[in-house]
Amino acid sequence: MKSEVALINDYNSRWSINWQRHNKAFDPVEALKSYYGPVRELVRSVDVVSDTAPLSGYKLVVAPALNVLTPEAVKNLEAYVRGGGHLVLGQRSGMKDEDNTLYPERQPGPLAGMLGARVEQWYALQQPVPVTGDWGSGTSPMWAEQIGVKSPDTKVLMRYGTSNGWLDGQPAAVTRKVGKGSITYIGAGLDEATMKQAAKWMVEESGAKTFMADVPETVEVSVREGDGRHVVIMENLGESTTVTLPQAMSDVLKGGSVSSVKLEKYGVAVLKF
């Protein structure tokens, strides 16, 4: 087993947004965390990778605020989707090239053709705007992108409610199947409750499974594999707790075969099977 979900962290994109936030409350790190938290809660093990890392082994790849898209990243992400992967782009993605220059294509830039949709205009919000659709009803607190659908097989997942007139009824999140894969664009900065529903949809749509479903919230789990061997690393960031394993494993640090592990506060366990 290994992590089936990856989240893309791109330092060029973080720098670009921080250089020109438009809304002072738009923090690219917080945007990343807003996706990471609810996805991790569902699948437990999430790898954080670059946009040019090998992606074919992941069922779901999430890219929050991937503002800068290099040609290498575009090629990598396109290949991932066409190979059967499920890519989710967050707001402000695909706006600039490797020189921090605006793409002539509207967001998500070179990936707009695959998406079958594009961002027509965006708003740095002073007040939250409502959103509703497949993920329930909620708000977009600080950022909203109006999406124009260009392909008949691009599905609208969420729409804006009545707010400023320009956004009313307009698409806020869309998705399109590409072969066995899919590409999704979320143009709204979703509130916490709505983001949890979005994360549930992402995981179910991609078919990503969790390796250890009943791990306490405070325990971080990382799974690695190679040469037919598997290693599980657990870190406990909370109070003392016991984790029941899905099968007997060898305790690398303490020795012996174990079916559960007790982790003290800030404790670490390394297991193999």
C-alpha positions, 0 to 999 in steps of 0.5 A, spaced: 500 500 500 502 507 499 498 514 499 493 514 493 492 522 494 497 527 493 497 535 494 501 539 490 505 545 493 508 550 488 513 555 491 513 559 485 505 560 485 506 561 493 511 567 491 507 569 485 500 570 489 504 573 495 507 578 491 500 580 488 494 577 493 489 582 490 485 580 497 490 581 503 486 575 506 488 570 501 494 566 503 496 561 499 499 557 505 492 557 508 489 555 501 493 549 501 491 547 508 484 548 506 484 542 502 489 538 505 485 538 512 479 535 509 482 530 504 487 528 510 481 526 514 478 522 509 484 518 507 489 519 512 495 519 508 497 524 503 503 526 500 505 533 498 509 533 492 511 538 486 507 539 480 513 536 476 513 529 480 511 523 478 504 522 479 501 516 475 501 512 482 496 517 485 488 516 484 487 523 486 492 529 485 489 536 488 493 543 486 490 549 490 492 555 488 497 553 482 498 560 480 504 559 476 504 553 471 511 551 467 511 547 460 513 541 464 508 542 469 502 542 464 505 536 460 506 532 467 498 534 469 495 533 462 499 526 462 496 524 469 489 526 467 489 522 460 492 516 464 486 515 468 488 520 474 483 525 477 486 532 478 483 538 482 485 545 481 483 550 486 482 557 485 487 562 482 490 556 478 493 556 471 494 564 471 501 565 469 507 562 466 514 560 468 516 568 468 510 570 472 507 573 466 499 572 464 498 567 460 494 569 453 489 564 455 484 565 461 485 560 467 487 555 467 491 557 462 494 551 458 489 546 461 483 550 459 482 546 453 482 539 457 477 542 462 472 545 457 471 551 461 475 557 463 475 563 468 471 569 465 473 574 471 475 574 478 473 577 484 477 579 491 471 579 495 469 584 501 463 580 503 462 572 502 457 570 496 453 564 497 454 557 493 450 551 492 450 545 488 452 538 488 456 539 495 450 543 498 450 550 500 455 554 503 459 561 502 465 563 498 468 568 503 474 572 500 475 570 493 470 568 487 471 566 480 466 566 474 467 560 470 464 560 463 463 553 460 465 551 453 464 544 452 457 540 452 460 535 457 463 539 462 459 538 468 457 544 473 458 542 480 457 548 484 453 555 482 454 562 485 447 564 489 444 571 489 450 576 491 453 582 486 449 581 480 455 579 476 456 572 479 448 570 480 447 563 478 454 563 474 458 556 475 463 556 481 466 549 480 466 544 474 469 538 472 470 534 465 471 526 464 477 525 460 478 518 458 478 514 465 480 520 468 478 527 470 479 534 471 476 539 476 476 546 477 474 550 483 473 557 482 470 559 489 474 559 496 469 554 499 467 555 507 470 549 511 463 545 511 462 546 504 470 544 503 468 537 507 463 535 502 467 537 496 473 533 499 468 527 500 466 528 492 473 528 490 475 522 494 469 518 492 470 520 484 477 518 484 476 511 488 482 513 493 482 508 499 484 509 506 490 505 508 488 506 516 481 508 517 481 508 524 487 512 526 486 518 531 486 525 528 492 527 532 496 521 528 500 522 522 500 516 517 505 516 511 506 509 507 511 508 502 513 502 498 518 499 494 521 492 492 515 489 494 516 492 501 512 496 505 513 501 511 509 505 515 511 511 519 506 514 524 507 520 528 503 522 534 502 530 535 497 529 541 496 526 547 498 518 548 494 514 544 494 507 541 493 505 534 490 498 532 493 496 525 490 493 520 494 487 520 500 484 524 507 488 522 514 488 524 516 494 529 522 497 526 524 501 532 522 496 538 523 489 534 518 484 534 511 483 531 505 487 533 498 488 532 497 495 535 502 501 537 502 505 543 504 512 541 506 517 547 505 525 545 510 526 539 512 519 539 514 515 533 513 508 530 516 505 524 513 499 522 514 494 516 510 488 512 
